[in-house]
Amino acid sequence: MTINEAQDEIIEEFGLLDDWMDRYQMLIDMGNDQKPLAEGEKNDSNLIPGCQSRLWLVCEEKDSLLFFRAESDALIVKGIVTLLIKVLSGHTPDEIIKADLYFIEKIGLREHLSPTRSNGLLSMLKQMRMYALAYKAKE
């Protein structure tokens, strides 16, 4: 599935719900479906700076594709990072770096986040792109 196909799928899923309380619940449910990180992965080097809550992000490369896993101690944050993982995981560093993440605006996520959560979203995305840049530099 391409990055844009994944975004379109998320837009469609969120479009089925009119109420933002239902959308928040869907975010929480998505986050709860994520497999937790191993305790050893929850360390300072995987901790995302700029998030009010604690969020750990792990990136692994397999066959020139990057795969992300994450865990947070905040339910909404866990759901937000799950959306980003759904869109960006399993793609090349170039695809991740160049991706136009239009789904964030289309589902109204940014306007329904507190300023601190919005900053956290930007920090998550920045870290994912930094991983992509680092892996690209290794090539």
Secondary structure, DSSP 8 states (H G I E B T S, - for coil): --HHHHHHHHHHHHHT--SHHHHHHHHHHHHHTS----GGGSSGGGB-TT-SS-EEEEEEEETTEEEEEEEESSHHHHHHHHHHHHHHTTB-HHHHHH---THHHHTTTGGGS-HHHHHHHHHHHHHHHHHHHHHHHH-
